[in-house]
Amino acid sequence: MITLEEIKNKMKIVYFGTPDFASYILQYILEQGTEVVGVVTNPDKPAGRGHKLRPSAVKEVAMKYCPSVPILQPANLRDEGFHAELKALGADLFIVIAFRMLPREVWAMPRLGTFNLHASLLPQYRGAAPIQHAILNDEKETGVTTFLLNEGIDEGNILLQEKIAITTEETGGSLHDKLMQLGAEVTFKTIQGLEQGTLSPKPQPKVEGLRYATKIFKEDRLLSFQQESAHAIALRIRAMSPYPSAIATLGEEEIKVFKATPCPSLQGLQPGEYRVTKESVAVQCTEGAVELWEVQFPNKRRTTIHDYLLGNSFPEGGRFN
């Protein structure tokens, strides 16, 4: 039972976020009894054949779990009308998860400031794609960090941080889901700590060899069997699976690859050349080879190699880039 003292100390929060990662965490903290007095998310976007406006994942959760709470969808975060609406909510704290960069006049508005949840062990992997880069770099662990926003990008003082192991079969998708669940717990623990006054923000440690998590572009998704080892190819496929997906180029076709495993070198084949079995396509790399198991050809559905070969074939004498 919530006491009068607990009600008195309960913080009023405005939550900023857009995609599934953020919507899951919003639902979690609402279910724990967090007092959310406002939600900020991106404007609805046209989707599907009819281009019907579709709300963000965060807006859908807000409409279902806190329907009386105002939902703000600013196109311009520097708009003075938006700032006035935010101030009127009287929040003690803003929380930002998977959202746009906030201008200072927004993140500095509440009395306790604004904290962000980042899907890495800061200061490592500051940037837009920490999950993919952690797998690309063959890290053995990662985690989540809550920190107070400041003028820098992912550079603010740390509130809480928790680790998680990266398994040898981890994909970008599976790690996303694990960090989303861990992130929900850490976000709520951070709220509790700020409410109870038990958290002391600490500067991010100075470390050598910082790695950054830059945005993923198409060139980051391309598989270069003729230039990379099987280990590096397998890491890239895992990091990009299922989204945005790695791309293998065979002739003029760009094939999305979702699942592959390293295997011994293919005797007599050059990097990029391949051998087809009933279940997979094994491609020689600069060191070792990889077996491709799940792919998606242009204008086709995602499928296993086994099912694809039931009605299709790979060209003889072909070679992947």
C-alpha positions in Angstrom: 0.0 0.0 0.0 1.4 3.4 -1.0 1.8 5.8 2.0 1.1 9.5 2.1 4.8 10.1 2.3 5.4 8.1 -0.8 2.7 10.0 -2.7 4.4 13.3 -1.5 7.8 12.2 -2.8 6.6 10.7 -6.1 8.1 12.5 -9.0 6.2 13.8 -11.9 7.8 12.6 -15.1 7.6 13.5 -18.8 8.7 10.6 -21.0 10.4 11.1 -24.5 10.6 8.2 -26.9 9.4 6.7 -30.2 10.3 3.1 -31.2 9.5 -0.3 -29.6 12.6 -0.2 -27.3 11.2 3.0 -25.7 7.6 1.8 -25.7 8.4 -1.4 -23.8 10.2 0.7 -21.1 7.3 3.2 -20.9 4.9 0.3 -20.3 7.1 -1.2 -17.7 7.5 2.0 -15.6 3.8 2.7 -15.8 3.0 -0.8 -14.5 5.4 -0.1 -11.6 3.3 2.9 -10.6 5.5 5.7 -12.0 3.7 9.0 -12.3 4.0 10.0 -16.0 2.4 13.4 -16.6 3.3 13.8 -20.2 4.6 11.8 -23.2 6.6 13.3 -26.1 7.0 11.3 -29.3 7.4 11.8 -33.0 4.5 12.9 -35.2 2.4 10.1 -36.8 3.8 8.9 -40.1 2.1 7.6 -43.3 2.5 3.8 -43.6 1.2 1.0 -45.7 -0.3 1.1 -49.2 -3.0 3.6 -48.2 -0.4 5.9 -46.5 -2.7 6.0 -43.5 -1.1 7.9 -40.6 0.4 5.5 -38.0 1.3 6.4 -34.4 4.7 5.6 -33.0 5.0 2.6 -30.6 5.4 4.9 -27.7 2.1 6.8 -28.6 0.3 3.5 -28.8 1.4 2.4 -25.3 0.6 5.9 -23.9 -3.0 5.8 -25.4 -3.5 2.3 -23.9 -1.9 2.6 -20.5 -2.2 6.3 -19.6 -5.0 7.6 -21.9 -5.6 10.8 -19.9 -1.9 11.9 -20.1 -1.2 14.6 -22.7 0.8 13.3 -25.7 3.0 16.0 -27.4 4.2 15.4 -31.0 6.4 18.3 -31.9 7.9 18.6 -35.4 10.4 21.2 -34.1 11.9 20.7 -30.6 12.9 24.3 -30.5 9.3 25.6 -31.0 8.3 28.0 -28.2 4.8 26.7 -28.1 6.1 23.2 -27.4 8.3 24.6 -24.6 5.3 26.3 -23.0 3.3 23.0 -23.1 6.2 21.2 -21.5 6.5 23.7 -18.7 2.8 23.6 -18.0 3.1 19.9 -17.2 5.1 20.8 -14.1 7.4 17.8 -14.3 10.3 17.1 -11.9 12.2 15.0 -14.3 12.4 14.2 -18.0 13.4 10.7 -19.3 14.6 10.3 -22.9 14.9 6.9 -24.5 15.5 6.4 -28.3 14.5 9.9 -29.3 15.9 12.9 -31.1 18.6 15.1 -29.6 17.0 17.6 -27.2 18.1 21.3 -27.2 19.4 22.6 -23.9 16.3 24.7 -23.3 14.3 21.4 -23.1 16.7 19.0 -21.2 17.5 21.7 -18.6 13.9 22.5 -17.9 12.9 20.2 -15.0 14.4 20.7 -11.5 16.1 17.3 -11.6 17.2 17.6 -15.2 16.9 14.9 -17.8 18.3 11.4 -17.9 18.8 9.1 -20.9 19.1 5.3 -21.1 21.9 4.3 -23.5 22.3 0.7 -24.7 26.1 0.4 -23.9 28.5 0.6 -21.0 29.4 4.2 -21.3 31.8 5.8 -22.1 32.2 3.0 -24.7 30.0 3.0 -27.8 28.6 6.5 -27.6 26.4 7.1 -30.7 23.4 5.8 -32.6 24.0 2.1 -33.0 25.7 0.7 -29.9 24.1 -2.8 -30.1 25.3 -3.5 -33.7 28.8 -2.1 -33.0 29.3 -4.2 -29.8 28.7 -7.4 -31.8 30.7 -6.2 -34.8 33.7 -5.7 -32.5 33.3 -9.1 -30.9 32.7 -7.8 -27.4 32.0 -10.3 -24.7 29.8 -8.0 -22.7 27.7 -4.9 -23.0 25.0 -3.3 -20.9 22.9 -0.2 -20.3 23.7 3.1 -18.7 21.5 5.9 -17.4 23.1 9.3 -17.4 22.2 12.9 -17.0 22.1 14.9 -20.3 24.5 17.7 -20.9 25.9 19.6 -23.9 27.9 16.5 -25.2 26.6 13.4 -27.0 26.2 10.6 -24.5 28.8 12.3 -22.2 26.8 13.2 -19.1 27.3 12.0 -15.5 26.4 8.3 -14.9 23.5 7.4 -12.6 23.3 3.6 -13.0 25.0 1.0 -15.1 24.4 -2.8 -15.4 26.2 -5.4 -17.5 25.0 -8.3 -19.6 27.0 -11.1 -21.5 27.1 -11.3 -25.3 26.7 -14.9 -26.3 28.5 -16.4 -29.3 25.2 -16.7 -31.1 23.9 -13.3 -30.2 22.3 -11.3 -33.0 21.4 -7.6 -33.1 17.8 -8.5 -32.6 18.3 -10.8 -29.6 20.6 -8.4 -27.9 18.2 -5.5 -28.5 15.5 -7.5 -26.7 17.7 -8.4 -23.8 18.9 -4.8 -23.4 15.4 -3.5 -23.7 14.3 -5.7 -20.7 17.4 -4.8 -18.7 16.9 -1.2 -19.6 13.4 -1.2 -18.3 14.5 -2.4 -14.9 17.5 0.0 -14.8 15.2 2.9 -15.8 12.9 2.2 -12.9 15.7 1.7 -10.5 17.1 5.1 -11.6 13.7 6.7 -11.0 13.5 5.2 -7.5 17.1 6.3 -6.7 16.3 9.9 -7.7 13.1 9.9 -5.7 14.8 8.5 -2.6 17.9 10.6 -3.0 20.2 7.6 -3.1 21.9 8.2 -6.4 25.1 10.2 -6.8 25.9 11.1 -10.4 29.5 10.2 -11.3 31.6 11.6 -14.2 32.2 9.1 -17.0 35.7 7.5 -16.5 38.5 8.5 -18.8 39.5 5.4 -20.8 41.9 4.8 -23.6 40.8 3.2 -26.9 37.2 4.5 -26.9 35.0 2.9 -29.5 32.1 4.8 -31.1 28.8 3.6 -32.3 28.2 5.6 -35.5 25.0 5.3 -37.4 24.8 2.2 -39.6 25.0 3.0 -43.4 24.7 0.6 -46.3 28.4 0.2 -46.6 28.5 -1.2 -43.1 26.0 -3.9 -44.1 27.9 -5.1 -47.2 29.7 -8.5 -46.9 33.1 -8.7 -48.6 33.9 -12.4 -48.8 36.9 -11.5 -51.0 38.4 -9.2 -48.4 37.3 -10.4 -45.0 37.7 -13.5 -42.8 34.9 -15.9 -42.0 34.9 -14.7 -38.4 34.5 -11.1 -39.5 31.7 -12.0 -42.0 29.8 -14.0 -39.4 30.0 -11.1 -36.9 28.7 -8.7 -39.4 25.7 -11.0 -40.3 24.9 -11.4 -36.6 25.2 -7.7 -35.8 22.8 -6.7 -38.6 20.3 -9.5 -38.1 17.3 -9.1 -38.5 17.5 -5.4 -39.0 18.9 -3.6 -41.0 20.3 -7.0 -42.3 23.7 -7.8 -43.9 23.9 -7.8 -47.7 25.7 -10.3 -49.9 26.3 -9.3 -53.6 26.1 -12.0 -56.2 26.4 -10.6 -59.7 23.8 -7.9 -59.9 21.7 -9.2 -57.0 21.8 -8.0 -53.5 20.8 -10.7 -51.1 20.0 -10.1 -47.5 21.6 -12.6 -45.1 20.1 -13.3 -41.7 21.9 -16.4 -40.5 25.3 -17.9 -41.1 28.0 -19.9 -39.3 31.8 -20.2 -39.9 33.0 -23.5 -41.3 36.4 -24.9 -42.5 37.9 -23.6 -45.7 36.6 -25.0 -49.0 39.5 -26.7 -50.7 40.2 -25.5 -54.2 37.9 -22.4 -54.0 38.9 -18.7 -54.0 37.4 -16.1 -51.7 33.8 -15.4 -52.9 33.4 -18.7 -54.6 30.8 -21.1 -53.1 29.6 -24.7 -52.8 25.9 -25.5 -52.6 24.4 -28.3 -50.5 20.8 -29.2 -49.8 20.7 -27.1 -46.7 23.2 -24.2 -47.1 25.6 -22.3 -49.4 29.2 -22.3 -48.1 31.2 -19.3 -49.3 35.0 -19.2 -49.1 36.5 -16.1 -47.3 40.0 -14.9 -47.0 40.4 -17.1 -43.9 37.9 -20.0 -43.5 34.4 -20.1 -45.0 30.8 -19.4 -43.9 27.7 -21.3 -44.4 24.6 -19.2 -45.3 21.4 -20.6 -43.8 18.7 -17.9 -44.0 18.5 -15.3 -46.8 16.1 -13.0 -48.7 16.4 -12.4 -52.4 15.1 -9.1 -54.0 11.3 -9.0 -54.0 11.1 -12.3 -52.2 10.3 -13.3 -48.6 12.9 -14.3 -46.1 13.6 -18.1 -46.4 16.0 -20.9 -45.6 18.5 -22.0 -48.2 16.9 -25.4 -48.1 13.4 -24.0 -49.0 14.9 -21.6 -51.6 16.7 -24.5 -53.4 13.4 -26.4 -53.7 12.4 -24.3 -56.7 15.5 -22.2 -57.4 19.3 -22.5 -57.9 22.5 -20.6 -57.5 24.4 -20.0 -60.8 27.3 -22.3 -61.6 30.6 -20.5 -61.5 29.2 -17.5 -59.6 31.2 -15.5 -57.1 30.2 -13.3 -54.3 31.9 -9.9 -53.9 
